[in-house]
Amino acid sequence: MMDLILWRHAEAEDAADGMEDVARALTPRGEKQAERMGAWLDRQLPQGLRVFASPARRTEQTAQALGRKFKLRAELLPGASAQDVLELARWPEARGAVLIVGHQPTLGEVIAEVMGLRAGECSVRKGAVWWLRHRQRQERGETVLLTVQSPEFL
């Protein structure tokens, strides 16, 4: 059994003239979203999970709100493919849980792929978490959506 938890970065500032996209920081509202979701996740997450975040400033700030160790991975930068994310997570072969803090549309593409949806059908709200589980049932693998949580409803 493997859990894949996908967390989209919280609300970020718009890019100023000449600012690189990866330098965008969270807004004050985004900081509150990240804090709320981080507190909720910390109560739910198992010990020993692996946590990876995009090195973009807004995703790093979002991941910091969890208060756990995490690794920055270039494979998660904006423009990453769903396959990049799934390979990093080692989905579905790994055991245990992996938390990915990343960007839209990549996270939506990952969800669409593992849930068997058409590409582009899944949108992830800012600051939201999608928790998926891969398990074996009668000798075949299946993916189950355990929960979708948005910081507005915490």
C-alpha positions as CSV (number, residue, x, y, z in Angstrom):
1,M,0.0,0.0,0.0
2,M,1.2,3.5,-0.8
3,D,-0.2,6.9,-0.1
4,L,0.4,9.9,-2.4
5,I,-0.5,13.2,-0.8
6,L,-0.4,16.2,-3.2
7,W,-0.4,19.7,-1.7
8,R,-0.7,22.7,-4.0
9,H,1.1,25.8,-2.8
10,A,-1.0,28.4,-1.1
11,E,-2.0,31.7,-2.6
12,A,1.1,33.6,-4.0
13,E,1.7,37.1,-5.0
14,D,1.6,38.1,-8.7
15,A,4.9,38.4,-10.4
16,A,6.2,42.0,-10.5
17,D,7.9,43.3,-13.6
18,G,11.2,41.5,-14.1
19,M,10.5,39.0,-11.2
20,E,11.2,35.3,-11.9
21,D,8.2,33.1,-11.4
22,V,10.1,30.9,-8.9
23,A,10.8,34.0,-6.7
24,R,7.0,34.6,-6.0
25,A,6.2,34.5,-2.3
26,L,3.1,33.7,-0.5
27,T,0.6,36.5,0.2
28,P,-0.5,37.1,3.9
29,R,-3.7,35.1,3.0
30,G,-1.5,32.3,1.5
31,E,0.6,32.2,4.7
32,K,-2.6,31.6,6.7
33,Q,-3.8,29.0,4.2
34,A,-0.5,27.2,4.5
35,E,-0.5,27.4,8.3
36,R,-4.1,25.9,8.5
37,M,-3.4,23.1,6.1
38,G,0.0,22.4,7.6
39,A,-1.6,22.0,11.1
40,W,-4.3,19.7,9.7
41,L,-1.8,17.6,7.8
42,D,0.6,17.3,10.8
43,R,-2.3,15.7,12.7
44,Q,-3.1,13.3,9.9
45,L,0.3,12.3,8.4
46,P,2.1,9.1,9.4
47,Q,5.6,9.3,10.8
48,G,8.3,8.4,8.4
49,L,6.7,9.8,5.3
50,R,8.9,11.4,2.6
51,V,8.2,15.1,1.9
52,F,9.4,16.7,-1.4
53,A,8.7,20.3,-2.5
54,S,9.4,22.4,-5.6
55,P,12.3,24.8,-5.0
56,A,10.0,27.7,-6.0
57,R,9.8,30.1,-3.1
58,R,6.0,29.8,-2.7
59,T,6.1,26.0,-2.4
60,E,9.1,26.1,0.0
61,Q,7.1,28.5,2.2
62,T,4.0,26.2,2.0
63,A,6.1,23.1,3.0
64,Q,7.7,25.0,5.9
65,A,4.2,25.5,7.4
66,L,4.1,21.7,8.0
67,G,7.0,21.9,10.4
68,R,8.7,18.7,9.2
69,K,11.8,18.0,7.2
70,F,11.5,18.1,3.4
71,K,13.7,18.0,0.3
72,L,13.6,20.5,-2.5
73,R,13.5,18.8,-5.9
74,A,13.9,20.5,-9.2
75,E,11.7,17.8,-10.8
76,L,8.8,19.6,-9.1
77,L,9.4,23.1,-10.6
78,P,6.6,24.7,-12.6
79,G,6.3,23.0,-15.9
80,A,7.1,19.5,-14.5
81,S,5.3,16.6,-16.0
82,A,3.0,14.2,-14.2
83,Q,5.5,11.5,-15.0
84,D,8.3,13.5,-13.3
85,V,6.2,13.6,-10.1
86,L,5.2,10.0,-10.2
87,E,8.8,8.9,-10.8
88,L,10.1,11.0,-7.9
89,A,7.3,9.5,-5.6
90,R,8.0,6.0,-7.0
91,W,4.2,5.6,-7.4
92,P,2.8,3.1,-7.0
93,E,5.7,0.7,-6.1
94,A,7.0,2.4,-3.0
95,R,5.6,1.6,0.4
96,G,4.4,4.1,3.0
97,A,3.5,7.7,2.3
98,V,4.9,10.5,0.1
99,L,3.9,14.2,0.3
100,I,4.5,16.3,-2.7
101,V,4.2,20.1,-2.5
102,G,3.9,21.5,-6.0
103,H,2.1,23.4,-8.7
104,Q,-1.0,23.4,-10.9
105,P,-1.5,22.2,-13.6
106,T,1.1,19.4,-12.8
107,L,-0.7,18.2,-9.7
108,G,-4.0,18.0,-11.5
109,E,-2.3,16.1,-14.3
110,V,-1.0,13.6,-11.7
111,I,-4.4,13.1,-10.2
112,A,-6.0,12.7,-13.6
113,E,-3.4,10.1,-14.6
114,V,-3.7,7.9,-11.4
115,M,-7.5,8.2,-11.2
116,G,-7.9,7.4,-14.9
117,L,-9.4,10.8,-15.9
118,R,-8.8,12.6,-19.1
119,A,-5.9,15.0,-19.0
120,G,-7.0,18.5,-18.0
121,E,-10.0,17.3,-16.1
122,C,-8.7,17.9,-12.6
123,S,-8.0,21.3,-11.1
124,V,-6.5,21.7,-7.6
125,R,-7.3,24.8,-5.5
126,K,-4.6,26.9,-4.0
127,G,-3.5,25.4,-0.7
128,A,-5.6,22.2,-1.1
129,V,-4.5,18.6,-0.5
130,W,-5.5,15.5,-2.4
131,W,-4.8,12.2,-0.6
132,L,-4.6,9.1,-2.8
133,R,-3.9,5.5,-1.9
134,H,-2.8,2.7,-4.1
135,R,-3.7,-0.8,-2.8
136,Q,-4.0,-4.3,-3.9
137,R,-7.5,-5.8,-4.2
138,Q,-8.0,-9.4,-5.4
139,E,-4.6,-9.4,-7.1
140,R,-5.1,-6.1,-9.0
141,G,-4.0,-2.6,-8.1
142,E,-6.5,0.2,-7.5
143,T,-6.3,3.8,-6.6
144,V,-8.6,5.2,-4.0
145,L,-9.2,8.9,-3.2
146,L,-9.1,9.2,0.6
147,T,-9.8,12.9,1.0
148,V,-9.7,16.3,-0.6
149,Q,-9.1,19.1,1.9
150,S,-9.1,22.9,1.2
151,P,-7.8,25.4,3.7
152,E,-11.0,27.4,3.5
153,F,-12.9,24.6,5.2
154,L,-10.6,24.0,8.1
